[in-house]
């Protein structure tokens, strides 16, 4: 079954490699659509979806580097009642994340992504109420250095600014969804992570949990007031004794 790849990029360093890997899939993409510098996330998705002409499309952010058999593996799980297929990605900070998704195009033409704090989850929930199912996919065995259910790598540039704002947003999204177990799971992953930015992620996650955001905040992160306060606090101490160097993002 023909599949389009939809790549969303705002200039990530991994954009070219992400596109190259899509071109090397064991099941070739019918087309690769690249949406550049459109924010926030729901607008970029809706613009890309309007151009898709195949029955299914795979959403690949520019910091997702997919294994060669990712599309093939996901196609093996397509059924008539399934609208969304989900594969895990490895992540140097969190270990694994829910990352790459394949969508049934006809569903996303009808149920568009909305301007909410959690546009992807909201869309999937609306499809579920309509009777459509989502499924997590897995290979029969591990490949390419990954576990059977991990289909590639998530490779963002974990700077202090990106890490703080990303997890602040995630904390706010968890509050909106009202699933406290998601907070516990993310908290435990960050606590157990050896990645130097994990303490920044913890601060951002906990701060975001107390914020009542409602709009789509998935866009390039700027130095918010919250981040500037954190930066001031950290740089007023002995930075050499801290596990991270927040000064990396200073202007």
ROTI-981307 format. One line per field, with one value per residue (C-alpha): residue number from 1; x, y, z. Coordinates in steps of 0.02 Angstrom, whole numbers. Layout:
<koltis>
n	c(NUM;...)
east	c(X;...)
north	c(Y;...)
up	c(Z;...)
</koltis>
This chain:
<koltis>
n	c(1;2;3;4;5;6;7;8;9;10;11;12;13;14;15;16;17;18;19;20;21;22;23;24;25;26;27;28;29;30;31;32;33;34;35;36;37;38;39;40;41;42;43;44;45;46;47;48;49;50;51;52;53;54;55;56;57;58;59;60;61;62;63;64;65;66;67;68;69;70;71;72;73;74;75;76;77;78;79;80;81;82;83;84;85;86;87;88;89;90;91;92;93;94;95;96;97;98;99;100;101;102;103;104;105;106;107;108;109;110;111;112;113;114;115;116;117;118;119;120;121;122;123;124;125;126;127;128;129;130;131;132;133;134;135;136;137;138;139;140;141;142;143;144;145;146;147;148;149;150;151;152;153;154;155;156;157;158;159;160;161;162;163;164;165;166;167;168;169;170;171;172;173;174;175;176;177;178;179;180;181;182;183;184;185;186;187;188;189;190;191;192;193;194;195;196;197;198;199;200;201;202;203;204;205;206;207;208;209;210;211;212;213;214;215;216;217;218;219;220;221;222;223;224;225;226;227;228;229;230;231;232;233;234;235;236;237;238;239;240;241;242;243;244;245;246;247;248;249;250;251)
east	c(0;70;135;185;315;272;425;405;560;604;786;848;1026;963;837;938;981;798;747;889;836;658;727;817;666;644;468;494;388;274;317;411;324;430;341;469;458;271;221;143;132;-53;-36;113;23;-137;-40;56;-97;-186;-50;-53;-126;-91;-201;-75;62;201;236;423;488;658;744;678;803;705;770;767;621;513;380;381;356;212;127;121;-2;-125;-304;-470;-516;-348;-318;-153;2;134;316;439;602;760;804;967;878;720;774;622;479;317;383;343;161;76;-99;-242;-258;-448;-466;-349;-432;-592;-523;-394;-267;-332;-252;-243;-103;-102;-154;-92;-174;-333;-343;-315;-447;-576;-539;-563;-735;-779;-734;-557;-417;-234;-101;79;191;339;454;477;656;775;867;989;1042;863;735;593;473;599;597;727;806;747;896;855;992;970;1027;973;845;770;766;684;551;515;481;390;271;260;214;76;14;7;-95;-215;-236;-261;-162;-50;36;113;195;262;331;418;482;559;642;720;776;861;939;1127;1108;1181;1021;909;906;848;712;654;638;543;425;378;356;246;131;70;35;-137;-92;-226;-150;-29;146;247;356;540;575;628;708;551;540;541;702;786;744;817;971;996;979;1102;1233;1232;1301;1462;1426;1576;1488;1329;1299;1252;1309;1157;1268;1273;1111;1153;1151)
north	c(0;170;280;464;531;698;786;937;1046;1214;1201;1057;1000;823;872;811;647;619;643;532;391;402;380;220;127;-57;-8;154;308;358;539;640;803;927;1065;1198;1333;1320;1336;1288;1100;1086;1210;1119;952;1016;1098;939;826;933;880;693;585;409;301;317;438;430;585;610;761;820;753;576;459;305;127;61;-57;68;90;-96;-141;-19;-77;-254;-194;-105;-165;-96;-24;55;241;265;155;204;154;191;285;282;444;485;574;471;300;271;382;366;441;397;382;322;388;335;486;484;501;649;737;736;756;894;939;1076;1224;1141;1107;923;921;746;661;760;704;521;531;603;464;337;406;381;196;201;110;146;11;1;-93;-207;-319;-502;-468;-325;-244;-102;-102;-71;-175;-253;-110;31;89;227;366;534;652;828;946;943;1117;1192;1304;1165;1043;1162;1226;1053;976;1129;1105;919;952;1069;941;807;923;954;767;730;568;580;415;499;624;485;390;543;592;420;421;591;542;386;472;502;633;799;895;781;900;1042;927;886;1069;1106;958;1001;1185;1146;1038;1195;1291;1297;1316;1281;1323;1226;1271;1159;1286;1340;1385;1561;1618;1636;1729;1561;1508;1675;1656;1480;1542;1682;1562;1436;1561;1647;1485;1391;1318;1202;1099;1075;929;1047;1213;1322;1462;1371;1456;1632;1768)
up	c(0;-51;90;89;210;289;360;475;494;569;520;628;591;561;426;277;363;411;229;167;282;218;43;97;166;120;65;-34;-1;-143;-104;27;72;171;268;314;448;479;662;776;753;711;567;495;504;424;283;249;258;128;4;39;-101;-35;80;223;273;401;505;528;621;562;719;691;607;556;535;355;392;488;354;312;495;515;356;425;558;445;466;404;574;615;591;682;698;826;842;981;955;1058;1146;1234;1378;1405;1340;1229;1177;1079;922;743;684;526;490;379;265;246;435;448;302;407;584;575;708;823;910;1080;1203;1150;965;924;1073;1046;865;909;1046;924;801;941;979;796;811;739;828;863;877;935;813;840;739;776;831;866;721;686;868;927;1023;922;958;927;746;746;848;912;894;952;1007;1196;1243;1410;1323;1218;1364;1488;1368;1296;1466;1531;1385;1420;1602;1544;1418;1552;1664;1520;1484;1668;1666;1818;1779;1626;1744;1856;1706;1633;1806;1834;1663;1694;1870;1800;1650;1642;1506;1571;1531;1636;1788;1675;1607;1783;1828;1668;1688;1866;1825;1676;1781;1869;1708;1627;1444;1314;1145;1035;1099;984;896;905;1085;1137;1298;1401;1566;1656;1570;1606;1791;1792;1699;1824;1971;1900;1843;2012;2088;2059;1887;1896;2029;1926;1805;1663;1590;1561;1496;1328;1275;1332;1202)
</koltis>
